[in-house]
Amino acid sequence: MGKQYWKPGNLLYPLPAVMVSAQRPGEKPNIITLAWAGTVCSDPVMVSISIRPERYTYGIVKETGEFVVNLVTRGLTFATDFCGVRSGRDVDKFQEMNLTPIPSKYVAAPSIAESPVNLECKVERCIPYGSHDVFLAHVLGVTVDEAYLDGAGKLDLNKADLMAYSHGEYFALGEKLGKFGYSVQKK
């Protein structure tokens, strides 16, 4: 079997699919689905999201300088897809998908109650890059659903049945293959 050379493309998959919630003062909250989100730094805790400037949520995040990254589960897959293909200009996504906006502690944008983990973010910088602009943001607070904590209060996020996005399709995360450092662990 050989390899083919292709033109440059974004084939870095799988990616976490997330629902990002944002809200202008006095307006209804909105949700955008993004697969272009990631960790930037652990100290200070920072994430990035990339949004096309023509998207409705782009203007909200640009104006307010804040958003919430909401992790998604197998059970939220339909809502995740809907929030990625419908515009908040035309539809109230919280209402249409029966999602519950809950107040965040550090930002005005609401979190999604049905999400197992919510990351409240404040934008530090927006960097324009062609088709998408990258928002670099500090994570100011995290909300975790107690259903995924063990008796000692440790988060077992694998119980949340998270899903991922890969080249236009959604997948449930599956079998555990190892853990960080297992290749050098003493037996």
C-alpha positions as CSV (number, residue, x, y, z in Angstrom):
1,M,0.0,0.0,0.0
2,G,1.2,3.4,-0.9
3,K,0.5,7.0,0.2
4,Q,-0.9,9.8,-1.9
5,Y,0.0,13.5,-1.6
6,W,-3.0,15.7,-1.4
7,K,-3.3,19.5,-1.3
8,P,-3.2,21.0,2.2
9,G,-6.3,20.4,4.2
10,N,-7.7,20.3,7.7
11,L,-7.6,16.5,8.4
12,L,-6.6,16.7,12.0
13,Y,-9.3,14.4,13.3
14,P,-11.0,13.3,15.5
15,L,-11.9,16.6,17.3
16,P,-14.1,17.4,20.3
17,A,-17.4,18.7,19.1
18,V,-18.6,21.4,21.5
19,M,-21.6,23.7,21.8
20,V,-20.5,27.2,22.6
21,S,-23.1,29.4,24.2
22,A,-23.0,33.2,24.1
23,Q,-25.4,36.1,24.7
24,R,-25.6,39.8,24.2
25,P,-27.2,41.8,27.0
26,G,-31.0,42.0,26.6
27,E,-31.1,39.3,23.9
28,K,-31.8,35.6,23.9
29,P,-28.8,33.3,24.3
30,N,-27.4,31.4,21.3
31,I,-25.5,28.2,20.7
32,I,-23.0,27.5,18.0
33,T,-21.5,24.1,17.4
34,L,-17.7,24.1,16.8
35,A,-15.2,21.3,16.2
36,W,-12.4,23.8,16.0
37,A,-11.8,24.2,19.7
38,G,-8.9,23.3,21.8
39,T,-6.5,23.6,24.7
40,V,-4.0,26.5,24.4
41,C,-2.3,26.5,27.8
42,S,-2.7,24.9,31.3
43,D,-1.2,27.8,33.3
44,P,-2.9,30.1,32.8
45,V,-5.8,27.9,31.8
46,M,-6.7,28.9,28.2
47,V,-8.7,27.5,25.3
48,S,-9.3,28.6,21.7
49,I,-12.3,28.5,19.4
50,S,-12.4,29.4,15.7
51,I,-15.5,31.0,14.2
52,R,-16.2,32.3,10.7
53,P,-16.9,36.1,10.9
54,E,-20.2,35.7,9.0
55,R,-21.6,33.4,11.7
56,Y,-24.2,34.9,14.0
57,T,-22.4,33.9,17.2
58,Y,-19.1,35.5,15.9
59,G,-20.6,39.0,16.5
60,I,-21.9,38.1,19.9
61,V,-18.5,36.7,21.1
62,K,-16.6,39.6,19.4
63,E,-18.9,42.2,21.2
64,T,-19.2,40.6,24.6
65,G,-15.7,39.1,24.8
66,E,-17.1,36.0,26.5
67,F,-18.6,32.6,25.9
68,V,-19.1,29.1,27.5
69,V,-17.7,25.9,26.0
70,N,-20.2,23.1,26.7
71,L,-19.0,19.5,26.3
72,V,-21.4,17.2,24.5
73,T,-22.5,13.6,25.0
74,R,-24.0,10.9,22.8
75,G,-27.4,12.1,24.1
76,L,-26.7,15.6,22.9
77,T,-25.6,14.6,19.4
78,F,-28.8,15.6,17.6
79,A,-28.9,19.0,19.4
80,T,-25.2,19.5,18.6
81,D,-25.8,18.9,14.9
82,F,-28.9,21.2,14.9
83,C,-27.0,24.0,16.6
84,G,-24.3,23.7,13.9
85,V,-26.6,23.9,10.9
86,R,-29.2,26.4,12.0
87,S,-28.6,30.1,12.6
88,G,-29.5,31.9,15.8
89,R,-30.7,34.7,13.6
90,D,-33.6,32.5,12.6
91,V,-34.3,30.2,15.6
92,D,-34.0,30.0,19.4
93,K,-31.8,27.0,19.6
94,F,-32.3,26.5,23.4
95,Q,-36.0,26.4,22.9
96,E,-36.0,24.2,19.7
97,M,-33.7,21.6,21.3
98,N,-35.2,21.7,24.8
99,L,-31.9,22.8,26.3
100,T,-31.8,24.6,29.6
101,P,-29.7,27.8,29.9
102,I,-28.4,28.2,33.4
103,P,-26.6,31.2,34.8
104,S,-22.8,31.1,34.7
105,K,-20.7,32.4,37.7
106,Y,-18.0,34.4,35.9
107,V,-19.6,35.4,32.6
108,A,-22.9,36.7,31.4
109,A,-23.3,34.0,28.8
110,P,-25.4,31.0,30.1
111,S,-24.1,27.4,30.4
112,I,-26.1,24.5,29.0
113,A,-27.5,22.5,31.9
114,E,-27.5,19.2,30.0
115,S,-23.8,19.4,29.3
116,P,-21.5,17.4,31.6
117,V,-18.9,20.1,31.7
118,N,-19.1,23.9,31.1
119,L,-16.0,26.1,30.7
120,E,-16.7,29.8,31.3
121,C,-14.4,31.8,29.1
122,K,-13.2,35.4,28.8
123,V,-11.6,36.4,25.5
124,E,-8.1,37.7,25.7
125,R,-7.5,38.2,22.0
126,C,-9.1,37.6,18.6
127,I,-6.7,36.8,15.8
128,P,-8.1,37.0,12.2
129,Y,-7.0,34.2,9.9
130,G,-8.6,33.9,6.5
131,S,-11.8,31.9,6.7
132,H,-11.9,31.8,10.5
133,D,-10.9,34.1,13.4
134,V,-9.4,32.5,16.5
135,F,-10.5,33.6,19.9
136,L,-8.0,32.9,22.6
137,A,-9.7,32.9,26.0
138,H,-9.0,32.4,29.7
139,V,-11.1,29.8,31.4
140,L,-12.4,31.6,34.5
141,G,-14.5,28.8,35.9
142,V,-15.7,25.3,35.3
143,T,-19.0,23.7,36.2
144,V,-19.1,19.8,36.4
145,D,-22.2,17.7,36.6
146,E,-22.1,15.8,39.9
147,A,-23.4,12.7,38.1
148,Y,-19.8,12.2,36.9
149,L,-18.1,12.5,40.2
150,D,-17.1,9.4,42.2
151,G,-17.4,9.0,45.9
152,A,-14.2,10.9,46.5
153,G,-15.3,13.8,44.3
154,K,-13.0,12.8,41.4
155,L,-14.3,13.5,37.9
156,D,-14.8,10.4,35.7
157,L,-15.5,12.1,32.5
158,N,-15.5,8.8,30.6
159,K,-18.8,8.0,32.2
160,A,-20.3,11.0,30.3
161,D,-20.3,9.1,27.0
162,L,-18.7,12.1,25.2
163,M,-18.7,12.2,21.4
164,A,-16.3,13.4,18.8
165,Y,-16.4,14.8,15.3
166,S,-14.4,13.3,12.5
167,H,-14.4,14.4,8.9
168,G,-18.1,15.3,8.8
169,E,-19.4,12.6,11.1
170,Y,-20.1,12.2,14.8
171,F,-18.7,9.2,16.8
172,A,-19.1,8.0,20.4
173,L,-15.8,7.6,22.2
174,G,-15.1,4.0,22.7
175,E,-12.7,1.5,24.2
176,K,-9.9,2.6,26.6
177,L,-6.5,1.8,25.1
178,G,-4.2,3.0,27.8
179,K,-3.5,5.9,30.1
180,F,-1.1,8.7,30.0
181,G,2.4,7.3,30.8
182,Y,1.5,3.6,30.6
183,S,4.3,3.0,28.1
184,V,6.9,3.8,30.7
185,Q,5.1,2.6,33.8
186,K,6.8,0.1,36.0
187,K,5.1,-3.2,36.1
